[in-house]
Amino acid sequence: MINTNLKFWRRELGLTQAQLADKLSIKRSLVGAYEEGRAEPRLATLVNMARLFNIPLDS
């Protein structure tokens, strides 16, 4: 679920994976892994994503 939502919100902001990774202070490959469902973000990363995308964590 996070993978499809992450890609949607990233594209809504017009960001590349590299740009999103930079804003979240993580590696670009990790953003790709999240979007492909190969990894799950840590809680701190989820909080940062929610703030960046201006969405509640329970969405």
C-alpha positions, 0 to 999 in steps of 0.5 A: 500500500505504501508503495503505490501511495508513495509513487502517487504523492511523489508524482503529485509534487513533481519530484523524481526519486532522487529529489524525494530521497534528498528531501527525506535524507535517504538514498535514492535506491531506498525510495525505489525499494519503497515504491517497488514494495521491497522495503518498508520505511522506518517510522521516522521516514514515514513521519517525514513523508507525511509532513512533506506531502502534507497528509495525515499518517493514517491516510 
